[in-house]
Amino acid sequence: MNREAFRKISYGLYVVSSIQDGKFNGQIANSMFQVTSEPSTIAVSIAKENLTHAYIASSRVFSVSILAEDTPMTFIGLFGFKSGRDTDKFKNLKHRIGKTGAPIVLDHAVAYLEAKVVQELECGSHTIFVGEVADYDSLGNEAPMTYSYYHTVRKGKAPKTAPTYEREEPRATAAASRYVCTLCGYVYDPALGDPESGVPAGRAFEDLPADWTCPVCGAGKDQFEPEQ
């Protein structure tokens, strides 16, 4: 069987947020879809080990911020590769409290929806939360980011808790010119550089500034290994 079939499924890229005991948390998700139109309901698939899962299960509310195509990789890394158990993701972040009490991320969002959980489905490592939409709005006209764009153009990786995560086999290269972040899987390719950080194409990994960090998760150069 060819797993390429799974890669043909269309996804977006979102920040799903919730609240528990007055604290906020959110995470990157790509498995969100509309279930019905009357009443308007949406569903999100959240890993049980993620802190956001505990928040939604407790408060029974969540918000979904639809991210713009030009969202910085550092922003995606904050919500996708760092845990709210260690990091206050909402510090210095533009957001507001929605009608449900859930926080709504506004930075880099083209639209948002917030919902109250009406049903949930246990799916092994994940729970699908179905929510009736309580409020929504469009925030801009920028193109929303698709998971395909994130993966193929921005060279982003899926967190290990994502429903779409696949273990990638190491690829042989003629020379160890590409380096892989051991924390999030980001690949630094000197042919592409890191334009968001001001690193032009053609710069070897060894020539990157000592304070350069992974554009996805913020790891230092010491967390990178040559691609095998």
C-alpha positions in Angstrom: 0.0 0.0 0.0 1.2 3.5 -0.9 0.9 6.0 2.0 1.1 8.8 -0.6 -2.7 8.5 -0.6 -2.8 10.2 2.8 -0.8 13.1 1.5 -3.5 13.8 -1.0 -5.9 14.8 1.8 -6.3 18.6 2.1 -5.6 20.3 5.5 -5.3 23.8 6.8 -3.1 25.1 9.6 -4.8 26.5 12.8 -4.2 27.5 16.4 -6.7 25.7 18.7 -6.9 27.4 22.1 -8.8 26.8 25.3 -8.9 27.8 29.0 -8.6 26.1 32.4 -8.7 27.7 35.8 -8.0 31.1 34.3 -5.0 29.9 32.3 -4.7 29.9 28.5 -3.1 27.4 26.2 -3.1 26.7 22.5 -1.5 24.5 19.9 -1.0 24.1 16.2 -3.6 21.7 14.6 -4.2 20.8 11.0 -7.2 18.5 11.5 -10.2 20.8 11.8 -13.3 20.7 9.7 -16.9 21.9 9.5 -19.3 19.1 10.4 -22.8 20.7 9.8 -24.2 24.1 8.8 -27.4 24.1 10.9 -26.5 24.3 13.6 -23.0 25.3 12.7 -20.6 22.7 14.2 -16.9 22.1 13.8 -14.5 19.4 14.9 -10.9 19.3 15.9 -8.6 16.3 16.5 -6.3 16.8 19.6 -3.7 14.5 21.0 -4.5 13.3 24.5 -1.0 14.0 25.8 -1.2 17.7 24.8 -2.0 20.3 27.4 -4.7 21.8 25.2 -6.6 18.5 25.3 -6.8 18.8 29.1 -8.0 22.4 28.8 -10.7 21.5 26.3 -11.8 18.5 28.2 -12.2 20.6 31.4 -13.7 23.8 30.1 -15.7 22.3 27.2 -14.9 25.3 25.0 -12.2 26.0 22.3 -11.4 28.5 19.6 -9.8 28.0 16.2 -7.6 30.7 14.6 -7.1 30.2 10.9 -3.5 31.2 10.1 -2.3 33.3 7.2 0.0 31.9 4.5 2.8 34.2 5.6 2.7 33.3 9.3 6.3 33.3 10.6 7.8 29.9 11.3 8.8 31.1 14.8 5.1 31.6 15.5 4.2 28.1 14.3 7.1 26.7 16.3 5.8 28.4 19.5 2.4 26.8 19.2 3.5 23.6 17.5 6.8 22.5 19.1 6.7 24.0 22.6 4.6 22.9 25.5 2.4 25.2 27.5 3.6 23.3 30.6 6.9 25.1 30.2 6.0 28.2 28.1 3.4 30.9 28.4 2.4 31.0 24.8 0.1 34.0 25.2 2.7 36.3 26.7 3.1 39.3 24.5 0.6 37.8 22.0 -2.3 39.7 20.5 -5.4 37.9 21.6 -8.8 38.5 23.2 -11.4 36.5 25.3 -14.3 35.1 23.2 -17.9 34.7 24.1 -17.2 31.2 25.4 -14.4 32.4 27.6 -11.8 30.8 25.4 -8.8 32.9 24.3 -8.7 33.8 20.6 -5.3 34.2 18.9 -5.4 37.3 16.7 -1.8 37.5 15.6 -1.4 36.2 12.0 -5.0 35.0 11.9 -7.3 35.6 8.9 -10.4 34.4 10.7 -11.5 32.7 13.9 -14.3 30.5 15.2 -15.1 29.6 18.8 -17.2 26.7 19.9 -18.8 24.8 22.9 -18.1 21.1 23.0 -21.3 19.1 22.3 -19.8 15.7 21.6 -16.4 13.9 21.6 -15.1 10.8 20.0 -12.2 8.7 21.4 -9.7 7.8 18.7 -6.8 6.0 20.3 -4.1 8.7 20.8 -6.5 11.5 19.9 -9.9 12.9 20.8 -12.2 14.5 18.2 -14.0 17.3 19.9 -17.2 18.4 18.1 -18.3 21.9 19.0 -21.3 24.1 18.2 -20.0 27.4 16.9 -20.7 30.3 19.3 -19.0 33.1 17.4 -16.8 33.7 14.4 -15.4 36.5 12.3 -13.1 37.2 9.4 -10.0 39.3 10.2 -8.4 39.8 6.9 -8.2 39.0 3.2 -4.8 37.2 3.2 -4.6 33.7 1.8 -5.0 31.1 4.6 -2.1 28.6 4.9 -2.7 25.1 3.8 -0.8 22.2 5.3 0.6 21.4 1.9 2.0 24.9 1.6 3.5 24.7 5.1 5.0 21.3 4.3 6.3 21.8 0.7 7.0 25.6 0.5 7.8 26.5 4.1 9.5 23.1 4.7 7.6 22.7 7.9 7.3 19.4 9.8 4.4 17.9 11.7 4.8 17.6 15.5 5.0 13.9 16.7 1.5 14.3 18.3 -0.1 15.5 15.0 -2.7 13.1 13.4 -0.7 13.4 10.2 2.7 12.7 11.7 4.8 10.2 9.8 8.3 9.1 10.8 10.7 10.1 8.0 13.5 7.8 7.0 16.9 9.4 6.8 17.8 10.3 3.2 21.3 9.7 1.8 23.1 12.8 0.5 26.3 13.3 -1.4 27.7 15.5 1.4 26.6 16.4 4.9 25.5 19.9 3.8 22.0 19.7 5.2 21.5 19.7 8.9 18.4 18.4 10.8 17.1 19.8 14.1 16.9 16.9 16.5 14.0 18.6 18.4 11.5 19.4 15.7 12.8 17.8 12.4 13.4 21.1 10.6 16.1 20.7 7.9 18.5 23.5 7.2 19.3 23.4 3.5 22.1 25.8 2.4 20.6 25.9 -1.1 17.6 27.7 0.5 19.1 29.5 3.4 16.8 30.9 6.1 15.3 34.1 4.5 13.0 34.8 7.6 16.2 35.1 9.7 18.1 37.1 7.1 20.3 34.1 6.0 20.7 34.1 2.3 20.7 31.1 0.0 24.1 29.5 -0.4 25.3 29.9 3.2 26.7 26.7 4.7 25.5 25.5 8.1 29.0 25.9 9.5 28.9 29.6 8.5 25.7 30.5 10.3 26.1 32.9 13.2 26.7 31.3 16.6 23.4 32.7 17.9 21.3 31.4 14.9 18.4 29.3 16.1 16.0 26.9 14.4 13.2 29.0 12.8 10.6 26.5 13.9 11.3 25.6 17.5 14.1 28.0 18.5 16.7 25.3 19.2 20.3 26.4 19.0 22.9 25.1 16.5 24.1 22.5 19.0 20.8 20.7 18.5 21.4 20.1 14.8 23.0 17.0 13.3 24.2 16.3 9.7 21.5 14.7 7.6 22.4 11.1 7.0 
